[in-house]
Amino acid sequence: MNSERFHATYLIETPLDPAKVANVMAGEQSCGTFTRVHGETDELRERARATVEQLDLLDSSDSPALPNAWLDRQGSQGPWQRARVRISFPVDNIGANLPTLASTVAGNLYDLGETTGMRLEALQLPALYRQRFDMPRHGVAGTRRLAGVEQGPLLGTIIKPNVGLSPAQTAALVGQLCQAGVDFIKDDEICADPVHAPLAERVAAVMAVVREHEQRTGKAVMVAFNITDETDAMRRHAELVEREGGSCVMVSLNYCGYSAVQTLRRSTSLVLHGHRNGYGAMARHPLLGISFQAYQTLWRLAGVDHMHVHGLQGKFSQEDQEVVDSARDCLAPLADGLNDQVMPAFSSGQWAGTVPATFDAVGTDDLLFMSGGGILAHPDGAAAGIASLRQAWAAANAGVVLSEYAVNAPELRRALEFFGGR
């Protein structure tokens, strides 16, 4: 790939000539507009214009995927042709400016009058350009080191109930989970700094329990405190977590924004756990929004260490293949020769029974496997829930089906009996 240009791939739908629409896209997102203007010289266009590199026609539809008043005013009729478009952009149009990069590849394109479908499918960056942005401080290897998990998946859980617990109640639950043998604990995304459990009080109470557990057992459980807030507040929250000996903070990426997450990354050495809540609004329609490959690329440029990918056979809407592809995207370097992988965080309806599918599909245990109910609702308690997960991963690594492994693994057997019929 030319080091002076990066590439974005789109899925579009239009009743017009797709080649002309692709050129409109390239012009709108670089040096042009709907008509050539004074000052848009041939030299300037050669230097600054985006270029359509490839156009592949796909299927067509008898009805549009999305409404479009502009096309209605033109009296445009179908069929509505779908196509895949690959466009290259000059790096120098943007520089190392993440919000502008996002605005270029995923901005006004969604409002183009010529289209009834627009989805950013992929984003590829040359290595030198990628290196101008933030790297993960920890990624997979650093997370393993801080959590004391040299091999196997990190097994984690979420504070439940999601909200409502006091700082003391949260700390008590964390103590139970530490004792149960969990590697990772995180706040729910909707619990950040509530009145009934202010973050300053909650961090102090929880970390006192975590430190005591580490002193007694040598195990440093990683806790991801949800510090989602405005930028200056997040920096203060991160400083508090560092003072208390914590190792990780979590942010709701979509609602903090690229600039805030970049600022946070540059102001703290903590592991940065990126939660994607709200991503469904950008991705559930197959002809609108942004694919996870492009989405996680942009957020990795902000320096996150973990990215949520949901879970196989889980409670959310994604197909299993989308979850698998998302995890593989996280574990792939963004450009050749780089070591910038981030840890995929599996969650949503995960328990011992979803382990084999996860292992078989992803082919690695470089991941964070989070189970809420699968641990906390195990009929024999949280310790048994953790044990059932470890037994399930051992079975998957050994290539043994869970029912056979469970003959000599009572915690796994109870999990299969309890959760299996749900």
N, C-alpha and C positions, 0 to 999 in steps of 0.2 A: 504493500500500500504506500502511495506517495505520502511522505511525512508532512507535506504541507496541506493536506486535505483529510477530512474525515467523512464518513459515509453514514447515511441514514436510509433505512428501507421502510416503505409505507405500503399499506393496503388501502386502495382507494375504490370508490364506486362513483360512477358518473354517467349521465346520458349523453355526454359530449364526447369528442375525440380524446381518448385517454392521453395520447401523446401531447396534445395541446395543453391539457390540464396539468400534466407533469411539468411542462415548461412554465406554466403559471406558478406552480408551487416553487420551482427553483428561483424564479424571479422575485416573487413576493418575499421569500425568506433570505434574500441577499440584497442586490443593489437595485431591484426594479419595483415597479408597481403595475397597475393595470394597463399603463401605456408608457412609452418611452418619454423621458423628461429631459429638459435642457441640463447639460452637465453630465449626462450618462453617456460618456464617450466610449468609443470602442476600446480604448486603453483601460478605462475604468472597468468596463464589463469583463475584459479578459482577466483582470486582476482580482475582481471582487465577486463576480457572479457565481452562484451555485450552478452545477451542471447535472443534467439527467444522464446517468451512466447506463441505466438498463430499464427496460419496460417489458413486462411479461403480462400478456392478456390472460385472464382467468375465465371464470364463468360469468353469466349474466343473469339478471333477475327481471321479472315482469313488474316488480314494484320496488320503490326505493326503500332503503334501510332506514333512512332518516328524513324528516320533512325538510323542505328547502323553499322558502318564499321567493328567493331570487330566481330559481329555476322556474317556479310557478309563474312568475311575472313574464318570463321569456316564452312561456307556453311550451316548454321542453317536454317531450314525451320519451318513454322508454324505447327499447329496453335499457336497463341500467347496467353498464359494463363494469366489471370489477377487474382490477389490474394491480400488479405489484410493481412499485417504482423505487429505484435506487438512485439517490441523489448524493453528490459529493459537494462539500462546502469548504471554502478556504479557511484554514485555521486562523489566518490573520484577521478575518472579519470579527473574531470573537476574543482571541487571546485566552488566558487562563481565568475566565469569568463564567462561573458555573450558572448563575441565574440567566445570563445572556445565552449561553449554550442551550439551556433548556427552552428558552423563549424562541430560539432559532429552530430547533428541531420539533418542538411541540407547542407552538404558540398560535398565531393567527391562522395557521393551516386548518384548524378545526372549524373555522368560520367561513371558509372559502365558499362563494356562491356556486362554483362549478361542481361541487361534490355533494353526494348524499351519503358518503361514508369516508372516514379518514382515521387510520390507525397507524401509529408509529410502531413498527414491528421489531426493529433492530437498530443498534447504534454501534458502530465500530470506529475505534480511535487508533491512530498511529501511536507507537510506544512513546516517542518523544513528547507528543502532546499530552498523553495520559500522565506522564511524569511531572507535568507542570501543576497538577492538582494534588490534593491531599491523598496520602496513602493510609491504609488502616494502620493504627499504632500497634495492634496486637494480632488481629486476624485469628486464624485457626491455632497456630503454634503458640502465640502469646496467651490466648484464652486457656488452652490446655495447661500451660505452665502456671498461670495464676490460680486455676481451679484445682491443680494437683491431679489432673487426669491425663496420664501419659498415653493411654490407649483406650479404645472403646469409645462409645458415644458419651457425651455429657448428658446426664439424666437430670432433668429439671422439672419444676412445677411453678404454679402461679398462686399467689395469695388468693384464697377463697374463704369467705365471701369477697367479691370484687371490691366492694366498698362497705363501710359501716363499722369496721373494727377500729378500736382505739389503738394508740401506740403500744400500750402494754399488751393488749390482746394480739396485735400483730407480732410482737416480739415473742410471745408465748408460742404462737403457731410456728414461727421460724425456728424456735428452739426444738419443737417436736420434729420438724422436717430435717433439721441438722442431725438430730439423734437418729432419725430413720435412715440416714445415709445418702441424702440427696446431694447432687453436685452444684446445682444452680437453682436459684429462687428469684422470681421477678414479681414486681407489682403488676396488677392489671392495668391496662392502658387508660382506664377511666378513673384510676385512683392516683392522683399526683400530689396535691397539697390541700386536701379537704379540711374543713373546719374541725371535724371530729378526730382527725389524725394528721395534724400539721407535719409537713415533711421534716422540719428541724427536730421535732420530738420523735418522729417515727424512725428516722435514721439513727439517732442516738440510742434509742431503745433496742432496735434490731441489731445494730453493730456491737452493742455490749454482749448480746447473746452469741453472736457469731465469733467474736474474739474469745469469749470464754470456751466455746466449743473447740476452737483451734488450739488454744492453750492446753486443753485436756486431751485432745485426740490427735493433734497435728494436721487435721483436715481443715483447709480454708475454703469454706463454702462461698461461692460467688453469688452476690445479691445484686440484682439490677433494680435500682431505685428509679421510679418514674419521676424524672425532673422536668417533664414537659411544662413549658412556661414561656414568658417572653425572654429575650436573649440574656439580658443582664441577670435576671433571676436564675436562669439555668446555670450561668457561670457561678453564681453564689451557691446554688444547690450542689454543684459538682465539687466546689471547694470544701463544703461541709462533709460530703461523702469521703473525700480524700483525708480530711482531718480525722475522721472517725475510723480510718483504716479500711474503707471500702475499696472495691476494685472495679465496679461497673455501674453505669447509669443507663437509663433507657429514655428514649424520646419518641414521641409520635411524629414521624418524619413529615407527613403531609401537612400538618397543622403548625409546625414550627418553621418549615421552609429551608431552602438551600442555604441561604446566607447565615441563618441562625445556627444551623448544624455545623457549617464550616467554622464559625466563630467558636462554638463550643469545642469542636475538635482541636482547634489550635490553642485553646486555653486550658485543656486538661489532658492528663496522661491516662485517664481511666478508660477501660473498655467501653466502647460506645455501641449499645444494643439498639438497632434500628427497628422500630415497630411500624408496620405498613398500614395500620388501620385507616380505612377510607380508600384504599387502593381499588376496591371493587367498583367504586363510582367511576374510576378511570378505565376499567378493564373488562367489565362483564359483558358489554355489548361487543360482538365480534367485529363490528365495523366502526368502532369509535374508541378513541382513547390511546392507550399505550400498553404494549406488551411488557411482561416482567423483565425480559432481557434488557430492553432499553431503560426501563424504570430503575432496575438495580444498578445499571451502569452509571446513571446520573448520581445516585445516592452514594455509590462507592467513591465517586470523585469528591464527595464531601468528607470522606474519611471514616465511614462507619466500619465497625468490626464484625457485626452480626446483622443478618437480614432475615426477617420472617418470610416463610414460604408456605404457611399453612401445613396441612398434614394429609397423608394418604388415608383414604376411607374415612375422612373426617366429617365434621358437622357443617362445613361450609360448602359453597356452591362449586368450587373448582373441580374439574376432572382430575383424576390421579395423575395423568400424564403431564398436565400443567404444573402440578406440584413437583414432580420429578424433574422436569425441565428447569424449573426455577432453582431447585437445589443445585443442579449441575451448572447453571449459570453462575451461581455464587462461588462455586469451587473452581471455575475456570478463570485464568488470568485475563484481564481486559485487553492485553496486548502481548505479543510474543516476547518471551524473555523476562517477563515481570513476575514478581512474587507478591501479588496483591489480592489473593483470594480472601474471601470473607466466609465466616461460618454460617451455614444455613440453619435457621431455627424452625424446627417442626413443631406445630401446635394445632389445636382444634380437634377435640374428640379422640386424642391419642391414648392408647393403653397397650398392654402386652400383646393383644391380638393384632395390632397394626404394625408390629415390629417386623415380621418376616417380609411383608410387602415393601416396607421402607428399605430394608437392607438389600433385597433382591433388585429393587429398581435403581437405587442410587449407587450401590456397589462400594460403599465406604461407610465407615463410622466416624468420619470427620464431620460431625454434626451435633447440634443441640436438640435433644428429643424431650419435649416438654409435655407433661401429662398432668392435668388438673384432677379431674374426677378419677382417672385411672390410678392415681396414687391416693388421693384423699378420700375416695369413696370405696376403696378396697374393703371388703367385709371384715378383714382381720387387721385393719389399720394401715397407716401410712408406711410403716416399715415393711409390711408385707407387700404393699403396692410397689415400693421401690425394688424389693427383692424379685417380684414377678417380672418387672421390666428387665432387670439384669439377667434373669434366667431366660427370658425371651431372646435377648440379644446373644446370649451364649448359644442357645439353640440355633439361631439364625447363622451365626459364625460357623457352627459345626455342621450345618446343612441338615439338621434334624427337625422334623415337623413338631409344632408346639405340643400337640396332644401326646406324642411319644415322650418328649422331654419332660412333660408335666408329671409323668408317672412317679418320678423321683424328685419333683420340685413342687412341694405342697402350695407355696404361694402362687405359683403360676397356675396350678390346677384350680385353685379357688377363683383366680381371676377369670379363667376361661369359663368356669361354671357361672360366675356372677354376671360378667359383662357379655358373655358370648351370645346370649339370647336377646340382647337389646338391639 
